[in-house]
């Protein structure tokens, strides 16, 4: 049997779909760079006028705008091109719901094909660290869906805290480090009006968290610690410290510093919760955390997607005890206790 005659079982490869997805990514990236939705929102709906005003190639401008129509991100009317409800809501920069910067960051994370070069030379991050303060606006953008659809997240996390081992009526003082949208902790505040939540993240992220807290109606229960987690004062005597999308952006020394600072913020016998995608121990089976590991490699200096056993070692080195792996609706959580 030759390579050209592989037998009856032939692995399927949809090369057309692979190509098509990559073309759509390039179209979206070009449209974001050119801010075409802003120009249409401002009244430039005729393709010839747009190309002339911006000194763009009219043929390229036409095929780009037509492609966006096919993708459902533009439409046409008697005046020319027009926005769709989706693009008007998310892709016009003057809107409070603008997510173009988030999408651009997601599309350019490897700096237009430099991942291979970074792997050859071991030089990273490729563009910039996603933990830098200038990325605060991008992280804040990630929180917008949580603000727009709070009921979905309230329902989703309805029984999370019971799964993590806490009583529904238990009063808690909770610190959420690198909180992002803080959906988990704000849902706790909603369920238990006597609980107090402190949100820590970059200022723009914390501002978005405050909007979400107000939308949930729990603003009076929430306080804020904006800034770099390495520099700010977390406070003391928390019952729980939650850490979401943060530890995997750091190497072992950074993780050790993070976990030690979390332990110092806890009361004796307090609980730390680490969430986020975890690779299987063999780093072979679960696609999402393994693919995410490449992104973390490209967007951090020393970060990695750590397995449960690696996190267990980090936590025990920081003097945490009773390290356990829990699961909630397919999401992994690590729970550990500070010494009594």
C-alpha positions as CSV (number, residue, x, y, z in Angstrom):
1,X,0.0,0.0,0.0
2,X,1.4,3.4,-1.0
3,X,0.8,6.9,0.4
4,X,-1.6,7.5,-2.5
5,X,-3.6,4.4,-1.5
6,X,-4.1,4.6,2.3
7,X,-6.7,1.9,2.5
8,X,-10.3,2.1,3.4
9,X,-10.0,4.3,6.4
10,X,-9.0,7.8,5.2
11,X,-8.8,10.6,7.8
12,X,-11.0,13.5,6.7
13,X,-9.3,16.8,6.2
14,X,-11.6,19.7,5.3
15,X,-9.0,21.9,3.7
16,X,-11.6,24.3,2.2
17,X,-13.1,25.0,5.6
18,X,-9.6,25.6,7.1
19,X,-8.8,28.1,4.3
20,X,-12.1,29.8,4.6
21,X,-11.9,30.4,8.4
22,X,-8.4,32.0,7.9
23,X,-9.7,34.2,5.1
24,X,-12.6,35.4,7.4
25,X,-10.1,36.2,10.2
26,X,-8.0,38.3,7.8
27,X,-11.1,40.2,6.6
28,X,-12.2,41.0,10.1
29,X,-8.7,42.1,11.1
30,X,-8.4,44.4,8.1
31,X,-11.9,45.9,8.7
32,X,-11.0,46.6,12.4
33,X,-7.7,48.2,11.4
34,X,-9.5,50.4,8.8
35,X,-12.4,51.3,11.2
36,X,-14.9,50.8,8.4
37,X,-17.8,50.6,10.8
38,X,-17.0,54.0,12.3
39,X,-16.9,55.6,8.8
40,X,-20.3,54.1,7.9
41,X,-21.7,55.2,11.3
42,X,-20.4,58.7,10.5
43,X,-22.3,58.8,7.2
44,X,-19.8,57.6,4.6
45,X,-21.9,54.9,3.0
46,X,-20.8,55.1,-0.6
47,X,-17.8,52.9,-1.4
48,X,-16.3,55.3,-3.9
49,X,-16.5,58.2,-1.4
50,X,-15.0,56.1,1.3
51,X,-12.1,55.0,-0.9
52,X,-11.5,58.5,-2.2
53,X,-11.6,60.2,1.3
54,X,-9.2,57.6,2.8
55,X,-7.1,57.2,-0.3
56,X,-7.8,53.4,-0.4
57,X,-7.9,51.2,-3.4
58,X,-11.6,51.2,-4.5
59,X,-11.5,47.7,-5.7
60,X,-10.1,46.3,-2.5
61,X,-12.5,48.5,-0.4
62,X,-15.5,47.1,-2.4
63,X,-14.5,43.5,-2.0
64,X,-13.9,44.0,1.7
65,X,-17.2,45.7,2.4
66,X,-19.1,43.1,0.3
67,X,-17.4,40.3,2.2
68,X,-18.5,41.9,5.5
69,X,-22.1,42.0,4.1
70,X,-21.8,38.2,3.5
71,X,-20.5,37.7,7.0
72,X,-23.5,39.6,8.4
73,X,-21.4,42.5,9.7
74,X,-22.7,45.0,7.1
75,X,-25.7,45.4,4.9
76,X,-26.8,47.5,1.9
77,X,-29.7,49.9,1.4
78,X,-30.6,52.6,-1.1
79,X,-27.8,54.9,0.1
80,X,-25.0,52.3,0.0
81,X,-23.6,50.3,2.9
82,X,-25.2,50.3,6.3
83,X,-24.5,48.8,9.7
84,X,-26.3,45.7,11.0
85,X,-27.6,45.6,14.5
86,X,-24.6,43.5,15.6
87,X,-21.9,45.8,14.1
88,X,-23.7,48.9,15.3
89,X,-23.8,47.6,18.8
90,X,-20.3,46.1,19.1
91,X,-18.0,47.5,16.4
92,X,-18.6,51.3,16.5
93,X,-16.0,52.9,18.7
94,X,-18.3,55.6,20.2
95,X,-20.6,52.9,21.7
96,X,-20.1,51.9,25.3
97,X,-20.5,48.3,24.1
98,X,-17.6,48.6,21.6
99,X,-15.6,45.3,21.5
100,X,-13.4,46.0,18.5
101,X,-10.2,46.4,20.6
102,X,-10.9,43.0,22.2
103,X,-11.4,41.4,18.8
104,X,-8.3,43.0,17.4
105,X,-6.2,41.9,20.4
106,X,-7.5,38.3,19.9
107,X,-6.7,38.5,16.2
108,X,-3.2,39.9,16.5
109,X,-1.9,38.1,19.5
110,X,0.9,36.4,17.5
111,X,1.9,39.6,15.6
112,X,1.0,38.4,12.1
113,X,2.6,35.0,12.1
114,X,5.6,35.4,14.5
115,X,4.7,32.5,16.7
116,X,7.1,30.2,14.8
117,X,9.9,32.7,15.2
118,X,9.2,33.0,18.9
119,X,9.5,29.3,19.2
120,X,12.7,29.2,17.3
121,X,14.3,31.9,19.4
122,X,12.5,31.5,22.7
123,X,11.8,35.3,22.7
124,X,8.5,36.2,24.2
125,X,6.0,37.8,24.6
126,X,5.6,38.3,20.9
127,X,3.7,41.6,21.0
128,X,3.1,42.7,24.6
129,X,2.3,41.1,27.9
130,X,-1.4,40.7,28.5
131,X,-0.8,41.5,32.1
132,X,0.5,45.0,31.4
133,X,-1.6,47.9,32.4
134,X,-2.1,49.0,28.8
135,X,-4.2,45.9,28.2
136,X,-6.7,46.9,30.9
137,X,-9.0,48.2,28.2
138,X,-9.0,44.9,26.4
139,X,-9.7,43.0,29.6
140,X,-12.5,45.5,30.4
141,X,-14.0,44.7,27.0
142,X,-14.1,41.1,27.8
143,X,-16.5,42.0,30.6
144,X,-19.1,43.7,28.4
145,X,-21.2,40.5,27.7
146,X,-21.5,39.9,31.4
147,X,-22.9,43.4,31.8
148,X,-25.3,43.0,28.9
149,X,-26.6,39.5,29.9
150,X,-26.5,39.4,33.7
151,X,-29.4,36.9,34.1
152,X,-27.6,34.3,32.0
153,X,-24.6,34.4,34.4
154,X,-26.7,34.5,37.5
155,X,-28.5,31.3,36.4
156,X,-25.2,29.7,35.3
157,X,-23.4,30.2,38.7
158,X,-26.5,29.7,40.8
159,X,-25.1,26.7,42.7
160,X,-21.4,27.3,42.2
161,X,-20.7,28.3,45.8
162,X,-22.5,25.2,47.2
163,X,-20.3,23.1,44.9
164,X,-17.2,24.8,46.3
165,X,-18.3,23.8,49.8
166,X,-20.1,26.9,51.1
167,X,-23.6,27.2,52.6
168,X,-25.9,29.4,50.6
169,X,-26.7,31.6,53.7
170,X,-23.0,31.7,54.8
171,X,-21.8,35.3,55.3
172,X,-18.4,35.7,53.6
173,X,-15.8,38.4,53.0
174,X,-14.3,37.6,49.6
175,X,-11.4,39.0,47.6
176,X,-11.5,38.5,43.8
177,X,-8.0,38.9,42.4
178,X,-7.7,39.8,38.7
179,X,-11.5,39.8,38.8
180,X,-12.4,40.5,35.2
181,X,-16.2,40.5,35.0
182,X,-16.4,39.0,38.5
183,X,-19.5,37.0,37.6
184,X,-18.8,34.3,40.2
185,X,-18.3,36.6,43.2
186,X,-21.1,39.0,42.2
187,X,-23.5,36.1,41.9
188,X,-22.5,35.2,45.5
189,X,-23.3,38.8,46.6
190,X,-26.6,38.6,44.9
191,X,-27.4,35.3,46.6
192,X,-26.2,36.5,50.0
193,X,-26.8,40.2,50.8
194,X,-24.7,39.9,53.9
195,X,-21.5,38.9,52.0
196,X,-18.9,41.6,51.1
197,X,-16.9,41.4,47.9
198,X,-13.7,43.2,47.0
199,X,-12.8,43.4,43.3
200,X,-9.1,43.8,42.3
201,X,-7.9,44.4,38.8
202,X,-6.7,47.2,36.4
203,X,-8.7,50.4,36.8
204,X,-10.7,50.0,33.6
205,X,-11.6,46.5,34.5
206,X,-12.7,47.5,38.0
207,X,-14.8,50.3,36.5
208,X,-16.6,47.7,34.3
209,X,-17.0,45.5,37.4
210,X,-18.7,48.4,39.2
211,X,-21.2,48.7,36.3
212,X,-21.9,45.0,36.5
213,X,-22.3,45.2,40.3
214,X,-24.8,48.1,39.9
215,X,-26.7,46.1,37.2
216,X,-26.9,43.2,39.6
217,X,-28.1,45.6,42.3
218,X,-25.2,44.6,44.7
219,X,-23.1,47.8,44.5
220,X,-23.3,48.6,48.2
221,X,-21.8,45.2,49.0
222,X,-18.8,45.7,46.8
223,X,-15.5,47.6,47.3
224,X,-12.6,48.0,44.8
225,X,-8.8,47.8,44.7
226,X,-7.7,49.0,41.3
227,X,-4.1,48.6,40.2
228,X,-1.3,46.1,39.7
229,X,-1.9,43.1,42.0
230,X,1.8,43.0,42.8
231,X,1.8,46.6,44.2
232,X,-1.6,47.1,45.7
233,X,-2.6,46.2,49.3
234,X,-5.2,43.4,49.2
235,X,-6.3,44.0,52.8
236,X,-6.6,41.2,55.4
237,X,-9.0,38.7,57.1
238,X,-10.8,37.5,54.0
239,X,-12.7,34.3,54.2
240,X,-12.1,33.5,50.6
241,X,-9.7,34.7,47.9
242,X,-10.7,33.9,44.3
243,X,-8.2,33.9,41.5
244,X,-9.4,33.4,37.9
245,X,-7.4,34.2,34.8
246,X,-4.2,35.2,36.3
247,X,-1.7,32.6,37.6
248,X,-1.1,31.0,34.2
249,X,0.4,34.3,32.9
250,X,3.4,33.9,35.3
251,X,6.3,31.5,35.8
252,X,6.9,29.6,39.0
253,X,8.3,32.6,40.9
254,X,5.4,34.8,40.0
255,X,2.8,32.1,40.9
256,X,4.6,31.7,44.3
257,X,4.4,35.4,44.9
258,X,0.7,35.5,44.0
259,X,-0.2,32.6,46.2
260,X,1.8,33.9,49.1
261,X,0.1,37.2,48.9
262,X,-3.3,35.5,48.7
263,X,-2.5,33.5,51.9
264,X,-1.4,36.7,53.7
265,X,-4.8,38.3,52.8
266,X,-6.8,35.3,54.3
267,X,-7.9,34.8,57.8
268,X,-6.6,31.6,59.5
269,X,-8.3,28.7,58.0
270,X,-9.5,30.7,55.0
271,X,-10.0,29.3,51.5
272,X,-8.3,30.1,48.2
273,X,-10.1,29.2,45.0
274,X,-8.1,29.0,41.7
275,X,-10.2,28.7,38.6
276,X,-9.3,28.4,34.9
277,X,-8.8,25.7,32.3
278,X,-6.4,22.9,33.4
279,X,-4.7,20.6,31.0
280,X,-4.9,16.9,31.8
281,X,-1.8,15.5,33.6
282,X,-0.4,14.0,30.4
283,X,-1.0,17.3,28.4
284,X,-2.5,15.3,25.6
285,X,-6.3,15.0,25.7
286,X,-8.1,18.3,26.5
287,X,-8.0,20.6,23.5
288,X,-9.0,24.0,25.0
289,X,-6.3,24.3,27.7
290,X,-3.6,22.9,25.4
291,X,-4.5,25.4,22.6
292,X,-4.7,28.2,25.2
293,X,-1.2,27.3,26.4
294,X,0.2,28.5,23.0
295,X,-1.7,31.8,23.4
296,X,-0.3,32.1,27.0
297,X,3.2,31.4,25.7
298,X,2.9,34.2,23.1
299,X,1.3,36.8,25.5
300,X,3.5,36.3,28.6
301,X,7.1,36.2,29.6
302,X,7.1,33.0,31.5
303,X,3.5,31.8,31.7
304,X,2.2,28.3,31.2
305,X,-1.1,26.4,31.6
306,X,-0.4,24.4,34.7
307,X,-1.9,21.0,35.6
308,X,-3.6,20.3,38.9
309,X,-0.6,18.5,40.3
310,X,1.6,21.6,39.4
311,X,-0.9,23.9,41.1
312,X,-1.0,21.6,44.1
313,X,2.7,21.8,44.5
314,X,2.6,25.7,44.2
315,X,-0.1,25.9,46.8
316,X,1.5,23.6,49.2
317,X,4.8,25.5,48.8
318,X,2.8,28.6,49.8
319,X,1.7,26.7,53.0
320,X,-1.8,25.9,51.8
321,X,-3.4,22.6,52.9
322,X,-6.1,20.2,51.8
323,X,-5.7,21.0,48.1
324,X,-8.7,19.6,46.1
325,X,-9.8,19.6,42.5
326,X,-13.6,20.3,42.0
327,X,-15.7,20.6,38.9
328,X,-18.7,22.8,38.2
329,X,-20.6,22.4,34.8
330,X,-17.4,21.3,33.2
331,X,-15.2,24.0,34.6
332,X,-12.3,23.1,36.9
333,X,-11.8,24.8,40.3
334,X,-9.0,24.2,42.8
335,X,-9.8,24.7,46.5
336,X,-7.2,24.9,49.3
337,X,-7.1,26.1,52.9
338,X,-4.8,28.4,54.7
339,X,-3.3,27.0,58.0
340,X,-5.4,27.4,61.1
